[in-house]
Amino acid sequence: MERWVQSCRHELFDRCLVWNERHLRHALREYERFYNQHRAHQAMNQAAPLRPTPDPITDPERIIDLNIRRRDRLGGVLHEYSPAA
C-alpha cells in the first residue's frame, strides 16, 4: 500500500492542484484506472496488473513503422501510450 500511495503522490498530486473533495475523488478514480489498467510495472515485465504481458516486437519492419498514440488523462497529468492501428 505504501508503494501505491507513493506512486500516487509522485505521479498525480505533485503535478496537480486539488480543488475540493469531488475533484479529489475524480482524480483518485482516474489514477486508480490508470494504475491498474495501463501503467507499466517493472516488476511485472512492463505489464499492467489487469492486462497480460505484451508480446515482444521482434520483427524489424514492425519496429521501424511503430506508430504510437498518446491519450492525455486528467488534463495532461497522466499519459497513456498505445500502438496505433
Backbone as CSV, one residue per row, in Angstrom:
resi,resn,N_x,N_y,N_z,CA_x,CA_y,CA_z,C_x,C_y,C_z
1,MET,0.824,-1.184,0.000,0.000,0.000,0.000,0.874,1.256,0.000
2,GLU,1.973,1.194,0.737,2.865,2.357,0.788,3.413,2.691,-0.594
3,ARG,3.705,1.679,-1.386,4.225,1.900,-2.732,3.165,2.573,-3.612
4,TRP,1.896,2.150,-3.489,0.826,2.762,-4.274,0.644,4.226,-3.880
5,VAL,0.639,4.500,-2.585,0.470,5.877,-2.107,1.623,6.744,-2.599
6,GLN,2.828,6.224,-2.540,3.986,6.988,-3.006,3.885,7.251,-4.517
7,SER,3.486,6.239,-5.285,3.320,6.436,-6.729,2.238,7.462,-7.012
8,CYS,1.129,7.367,-6.322,0.030,8.313,-6.500,0.486,9.730,-6.175
9,ARG,1.217,9.859,-5.111,1.686,11.181,-4.713,2.636,11.781,-5.751
10,HIS,3.610,10.981,-6.183,4.607,11.496,-7.128,4.045,11.722,-8.526
11,GLU,3.207,10.811,-9.006,2.719,10.898,-10.377,1.477,11.767,-10.522
12,LEU,0.747,11.977,-9.433,-0.502,12.713,-9.537,-0.492,13.997,-8.711
13,PHE,-0.337,13.885,-7.427,-0.520,15.047,-6.556,0.652,16.020,-6.556
14,ASP,1.822,15.583,-6.989,2.920,16.535,-7.144,2.746,17.377,-8.409
15,ARG,1.768,17.000,-9.280,1.596,17.678,-10.561,0.256,18.370,-10.730
16,CYS,-0.629,18.244,-9.759,-1.921,18.907,-9.916,-2.393,19.477,-8.578
17,LEU,-3.253,20.461,-8.681,-3.829,21.111,-7.522,-5.256,20.607,-7.360
18,VAL,-5.564,20.059,-6.201,-6.898,19.528,-5.939,-7.760,20.646,-5.371
19,TRP,-8.922,20.872,-5.993,-9.777,21.988,-5.617,-10.730,21.653,-4.470
20,ASN,-11.315,20.460,-4.491,-12.279,20.093,-3.456,-12.380,18.570,-3.389
21,GLU,-13.275,18.087,-2.539,-13.401,16.638,-2.357,-13.862,15.952,-3.640
22,ARG,-14.782,16.561,-4.367,-15.263,15.969,-5.617,-14.113,15.823,-6.614
23,HIS,-13.301,16.847,-6.734,-12.150,16.791,-7.638,-11.152,15.738,-7.161
24,LEU,-10.941,15.637,-5.861,-10.033,14.629,-5.306,-10.510,13.221,-5.647
25,ARG,-11.796,12.963,-5.449,-12.341,11.622,-5.750,-12.219,11.303,-7.235
26,HIS,-12.486,12.281,-8.089,-12.355,12.075,-9.530,-10.892,11.766,-9.898
27,ALA,-9.964,12.532,-9.360,-8.545,12.322,-9.655,-8.086,10.948,-9.165
28,LEU,-8.520,10.546,-7.993,-8.128,9.232,-7.465,-8.728,8.098,-8.290
29,ARG,-9.988,8.265,-8.741,-10.608,7.239,-9.589,-9.850,7.096,-10.902
30,GLU,-9.512,8.221,-11.526,-8.758,8.186,-12.779,-7.378,7.568,-12.572
31,TYR,-6.711,7.934,-11.488,-5.379,7.385,-11.239,-5.455,5.882,-10.977
32,GLU,-6.477,5.450,-10.254,-6.633,4.015,-9.985,-6.819,3.250,-11.294
33,ARG,-7.660,3.765,-12.198,-7.828,3.110,-13.508,-6.515,3.092,-14.282
34,PHE,-5.834,4.221,-14.298,-4.548,4.327,-14.988,-3.537,3.332,-14.405
35,TYR,-3.463,3.262,-13.082,-2.501,2.405,-12.392,-2.771,0.928,-12.671
36,ASN,-4.031,0.526,-12.645,-4.374,-0.890,-12.788,-4.555,-1.354,-14.220
37,GLN,-4.908,-0.456,-15.130,-5.222,-0.894,-16.484,-4.192,-0.485,-17.532
38,HIS,-3.396,0.514,-17.239,-2.476,0.957,-18.289,-1.017,1.053,-17.843
39,ARG,-0.756,1.632,-16.700,0.609,1.937,-16.267,1.467,0.672,-16.237
40,ALA,2.610,0.743,-16.875,3.533,-0.399,-16.898,4.237,-0.544,-15.552
41,HIS,4.375,-1.778,-15.106,5.044,-2.066,-13.846,6.314,-2.856,-14.131
42,GLN,7.437,-2.373,-13.642,8.715,-3.021,-13.916,8.763,-4.441,-13.361
43,ALA,8.174,-4.663,-12.204,8.213,-5.990,-11.587,7.368,-7.000,-12.362
44,MET,6.485,-6.509,-13.237,5.604,-7.397,-13.994,5.993,-7.443,-15.469
45,ASN,7.257,-7.216,-15.767,7.754,-7.257,-17.150,7.015,-6.253,-18.032
46,GLN,6.832,-5.038,-17.499,6.214,-3.909,-18.192,4.740,-4.130,-18.542
47,ALA,4.039,-4.971,-17.780,2.606,-5.153,-17.986,1.849,-4.442,-16.875
48,ALA,0.623,-4.063,-17.156,-0.247,-3.503,-16.130,-0.865,-4.658,-15.349
49,PRO,-1.259,-4.432,-14.088,-1.794,-5.518,-13.270,-3.009,-6.223,-13.866
50,LEU,-3.884,-5.530,-14.542,-5.106,-6.140,-15.066,-5.020,-6.474,-16.546
51,ARG,-3.805,-6.508,-17.101,-3.606,-6.870,-18.505,-2.507,-7.915,-18.600
52,PRO,-2.542,-8.756,-19.636,-1.453,-9.729,-19.817,-0.179,-9.037,-20.295
53,THR,0.924,-9.722,-20.147,2.208,-9.206,-20.605,2.177,-9.063,-22.128
54,PRO,2.590,-7.910,-22.655,2.555,-7.738,-24.113,3.589,-8.616,-24.803
55,ASP,3.248,-9.038,-26.013,4.188,-9.831,-26.807,5.311,-8.923,-27.288
56,PRO,6.555,-9.409,-27.229,7.667,-8.570,-27.706,7.610,-8.403,-29.220
57,ILE,8.068,-7.264,-29.686,8.136,-6.993,-31.127,9.545,-7.336,-31.580
58,THR,9.653,-8.379,-32.386,10.970,-8.830,-32.846,11.187,-8.587,-34.337
59,ASP,10.115,-8.332,-35.057,10.221,-8.100,-36.496,10.760,-6.687,-36.738
60,PRO,11.915,-6.538,-37.396,12.492,-5.205,-37.634,11.562,-4.268,-38.400
61,GLU,10.750,-4.808,-39.312,9.826,-3.971,-40.079,8.771,-3.332,-39.174
62,ARG,8.302,-4.081,-38.195,7.309,-3.528,-37.264,7.930,-2.497,-36.338
63,ILE,9.198,-2.668,-35.998,9.861,-1.710,-35.122,10.069,-0.384,-35.852
64,ILE,10.440,-0.439,-37.132,10.670,0.775,-37.905,9.378,1.567,-38.076
65,ASP,8.275,0.879,-38.352,6.993,1.537,-38.610,6.091,1.569,-37.376
66,LEU,6.660,1.634,-36.216,5.878,1.624,-34.981,5.222,2.990,-34.780
67,ASN,3.910,3.017,-34.794,3.147,4.240,-34.559,2.542,4.186,-33.155
68,ILE,2.726,5.243,-32.415,2.243,5.298,-31.042,1.255,6.451,-30.901
69,ARG,0.155,6.190,-30.219,-0.821,7.235,-29.901,-0.733,7.561,-28.422
70,ARG,-0.897,8.835,-28.112,-0.890,9.275,-26.721,-2.265,9.812,-26.353
71,ARG,-2.765,9.373,-25.223,-4.044,9.866,-24.716,-3.790,10.527,-23.373
72,ASP,-4.148,11.792,-23.271,-3.971,12.518,-22.019,-5.152,12.256,-21.094
73,ARG,-4.845,12.061,-19.827,-5.876,11.891,-18.808,-5.644,12.921,-17.725
74,LEU,-6.704,13.335,-17.089,-6.666,14.358,-16.047,-6.009,15.639,-16.546
75,GLY,-6.401,16.064,-17.710,-5.898,17.318,-18.249,-4.425,17.300,-18.600
76,GLY,-3.882,16.137,-18.900,-2.486,16.039,-19.298,-1.539,15.654,-18.178
77,VAL,-2.058,15.404,-16.982,-1.201,14.978,-15.874,-0.731,13.552,-16.088
78,LEU,-1.625,12.689,-16.570,-1.292,11.301,-16.855,-1.358,11.091,-18.364
79,HIS,-0.505,10.255,-18.903,-0.465,9.969,-20.329,-0.546,8.459,-20.541
80,GLU,-1.399,8.048,-21.461,-1.471,6.650,-21.867,-0.910,6.546,-23.269
81,TYR,-0.061,5.582,-23.510,0.520,5.351,-24.824,0.068,3.984,-25.315
82,SER,-0.331,3.915,-26.584,-0.744,2.639,-27.149,-0.367,2.627,-28.625
83,PRO,-0.163,1.420,-29.184,0.152,1.348,-30.603,-1.060,1.750,-31.435
84,ALA,-0.833,2.487,-32.509,-1.913,2.890,-33.414,-2.215,1.744,-34.350
85,ALA,-3.461,1.624,-34.734,-3.878,0.524,-35.626,-3.371,0.747,-37.028
